[in-house]
Structure formats: C-alpha cells, structure tokens
C-alpha cells in the first residue's frame, strides 16, 4: 500500500493536466491501473474472482 502522503498528493488537483496520477481507489497502487474500473490489476482480479464486478467472469475455453 502507498503512504498516506502519496495518496493525498494524488488526490489534489495537479498544476498541469499531464501530471495527473491515477491510483487504485482500494490500495492506491499506480502501476497496472485500469481506468474503466478505477482499480489496479491485482484488486481487479480479486473482485472479479469474488464476482463483485458485474459482467466480469473468469474466462475458460
């Protein structure tokens, strides 16, 4: 998990639009972030396996 200061800094409006840092709302991770779900890949996988995200299920073929 990210430090509280890093999370707070990302929540503030940036001086320039190119400085926006998008973070997972659950764990504040910035790498592997998916905009569609506002989650990182790890949290997305956990929620998908639990069935919390509507319309997402584990694929099998």
TALIN-V323024 format. One record per helix or strand. SS is the DSSP state (2 for helix, 1 for strand). FROM is the first residue (numbers start at 0). TO is the last residue. If there is no record, write none. Layout:
# TALIN-V323024
ss: [SS;SS]
from: [FROM;FROM]
to: [TO;TO]
This chain:
# TALIN-V323024
ss: [2;2;1;1;2]
from: [3;16;32;38;40]
to: [10;18;33;39;49]
